[in-house]
Amino acid sequence: MTVAPPGPECEQLRADSSALRGVSKGTLDRTGRDPLQRSHREPPWIGGTILCRMTESSRQSDPVEGGRPLRRDAALNRERILHAAREVFGQQGLGVTLDGVARHAGVGVGTVYRRFPTKEALIQALFAQDLRIRQEAADRALAHPDPWQGLVDFLMEMAADLAENRGLYEVLMLGAHTSAPIDSARDGMLPLLQALIRRARESGDLRPEVTPADIPVIQHMVYAAAQFTHGQQPDTWRRYLEILLNGLRRRPDDPPLETPSLSDEMVEQAMGISRAE
């Protein structure tokens, strides 16, 4: 099976995902059509939000190898391999072999090894870029004039990517792969998340007890809901994220939360992230 490069489906995905951004101060409660329900029409790959941006980015710059631009056929093979890897890692996780990626891409395994000599090199190329795209999403959220809406947009977009992409979940949330580029990109998320939380708290929209350490736990909860309901109704996780978002909102009559959040160190241990001494 040859993986077709993204085309007009990216525009459809953007239109579908615009429904997620309707979750704002006045629309968290259901009114008419549920703003969290997007179209069930899915693009022909996993993790479409990130993949559209990856493809656009790759088309803006020629891939290089050893300091030299790749030939057109080599560059196309590299892009085909990355698309195929995104699909199979997204569906099955990081346990897929390079042979499996090659079969899905419709190329010989030797072609995969020429572009990516190890599976670790392929994972690094794929997911380091994914995490940089997450940083760009956080930057957009920080630029939103409404701090609460910016936080909601970021959490929605992140949850959608994790629900659709098991490989990204394993890299980001379980520490299943470590390398300098991925570790750097993962670490770069923390100050952005801290700033998103701080802005939403200072605006009076976010409960004062909520900390950045709460967000990975919430993401795990939403991912678990996505896995539990996928066989029946794949988008049901959005309902539970909506419930959680309502719980994060500050209201005058809310009693304080009695159970403290995990520390940053506890979150890292739970996520399997090891730190060099």
N, C-alpha and C positions, 0 to 999 in steps of 0.2 A: 504494500500500500504506500503510494507516494503522497507526501504531505504537501498540499497546495499552499502557497504563500498567501497571507491574508490580503484581502481586497476590500470590496464594498462592505463586507461584514463588519469591519471596524466601525464604520459609520453607524450601522444598526446597533452595535454593542454600545456605542456612546449614547445613542438615543434611548436604549433600554435602561442603561445605568443612570440616566438623568432622573429617573423616578426615585433613586436612593437619596438624592439631594433635596427631596421635598420634606425631609424630616427636620422641622425647625421649631421654634418656640411655640408657634400656634398650631402646628399640624401633627404633633406626636400622637394625639388621639385620632381615631379613625373618623374620617368625614368623607362620605361618598366613597370614592375608590381609594383603597388602601395605598398610601404613597410608597409603602415598602414593597409592594408587589410589582415586580418587573415582568416583562414578557417572558414566557417560557421558551420562546425561540432562542436556542443557544447557538453560538458560532461553532464551526466544525473542529474545535480544538478546546483543550482545557486551559483555564486561566486566561481568558481572552483579554481582560483589561490590560494586564501586563504585556501580553504578546503583541497587541496592537502597538503599544508604545515601543516595544523592543524592535519591531519591524520598521517602524518609522525612523527610529534612531539609527538602525543599521543601514537604511537606505540613504541617510544623510552623510555617512562616512564610509569610505572603502575599507574593508577589513585588511589588516596587515599581518604579516607573519615573518619573523626574522628581520623586521625593518623594511620589508618590501611589500607593496600591495599585492594581494592575491589575484591570480587570473580570474576572469569572469566565471569560468566553469567551476573553479575551486571555491570562489566566494559563494556561488549558488549552492554548491554542495554543503558548505559550512552552514549556510542559513537553513538549508533543508534538514540538516542533522540537528540543529538547535530547535527547530520547530518540532521535529519528531521527539526529541528528548523531553521537551516541555510536555508533550502529550502523554508519553508513557510514564515519566516521572510524576506528572500530575495525577494520572489515574492509579498508578501502582506503587508509587513511592520510589525511594532511592535504591531499592534492591534490584532494579532492572539492570541487566548487563549491557555492555556495549554491543554485543551481538543482537540483543533485543532492540536496541535503538536503531541499529543498522537495518534490521528487517522492517521496522516501522517507517524508516526514512526511504526505503526502496533503494538503498545503496549497499555496496559490499562493505563488509566489516573492515577491510583494509583502508577504505576511504575514510571511515570514522577514525581509525588509528592515525592516519596521516594528519588529520586536523586536530585530534585530541588523543595524545598517546596513552592517556590513562582515563579511567572514569572520573577520577578526582579532578582532572583538568577540565573535563566537560562540565561537571557540577559547578566548579568555580566560575567558568565562563558564563554559565546560565544564571546562577543564583546571585553572584555578586552584582550583576546588572539588575536583577530583580530588586535587590535590597536598595540599590541606588534609586530605583524608581519609587520605592516606598519613601525614601527621603524626600524626593521631589513632591510626593503627595502631601507629606507633612509640611513642606515649605508652602504649598498652595493653601493648606488649611490655616497656617499661621498668617497668611496674607488676607484671609477672609475678614471683612469688616465686623462680622458678628462672631465673637469668640466661641459661643456655644455651637453655632452652625458649622464653624470650621472644625471643631472637635468631632461633631457628628459625621461630617463628610469623611474625615479621615478614618474613623472607626468603621463606617460602612464600607468604604473602599477596601480597607485591610481585611475585613471579615469576608467580603466577597472573594478576594484573591485566595485567602486561606481555604475557604470552603470548596473552591474549585480546583485546588492544586495541593495534592497531598505532599509532593516533593518540597514545595515551598514551606508548608507547615513543618515538615521534618527538619529542614535547615534552620528556619527562623525560630520555631517554638521548642524544638527538642534538641538543638545543638548537634544534629546528626552529621554535620560536616564542619570542619574547621580549617581555615586557611587565612593567610594575612588579609587578602582583599575582602573576604566574607566577614571576618571578625571586625575589620575596620568599618565596613558598612553597617554591620549590626550595632556596633558601639556608637556609631554616628546617629542612630535613631534616638538614643536616650535623651540627649539635651533637647531635641525637637519635641519629644513627647512631654518632657517636663514643662516646656514652654507652653504647649497646648493646654495642659492641665492647669497651669498657673493662670493663663489668660481667662479660661472658663470659670475658674474659682473667683478671680478678681472681679469678673463681670457680674457675679452674684447668681449665675445660672447653674453652676456645678456644686454639688454637696461639698462642704469644706473638708470632710473626712477622706474624700477620694484622693488617692496618690497615684503616681505613675506605676507603682508596683501592682496596682489593681488591674491595669489594662491587659497584661499578658494572661492573667487568670480569666478575665472575661473572654479573651480571644479563644482560650482553650475551651471554655464552656460553649461558645458558639460553634466551634469546630465539632465538638462532640454532638451537639444538636444536629448539625448538618449530616454527620455520618449516621446518626440514629434514624433520621427521617428520609435519607436520600432515596431509598428504595420505594417509598410511598409518595412523597411529594418533595422534590429536591429543594425547593425554595422556602420550606417551612422554617428554616433557621432564621430567616428574616423576622418572623414573628417574635422569636425569643430575644433577638437583639433589640427589637422595639421595646419589649418589656424591660430589658436591662437598661436601656436608655432612659425610659421613664423613671426607673429607680435611681439613676444618677442625677436627675434634675433636683435642684434645691427647691424646697417648698417650706413656707414659714412654719407649718404645723408638723413637720417631720421630726420624730425623736432622733437623737444622735445614734450613730452606729456604735454598738457596744463591743464588737469584735474588731481588734486591730488588723490592719493589712500586714502582709508579709513584708519583711525587709528586702532590700534589693539583693542581698546575698542569698536569702532563701529562694527568691525567684530564680536566680541564676542556677542554684543547685537543682531546683525542680526542673529547669529546662535543660539540664545536662551540660551547661556551659562551664568549662574549666578555665581558670585564670592562672597564668604563669606567676610564680612568686617573684 
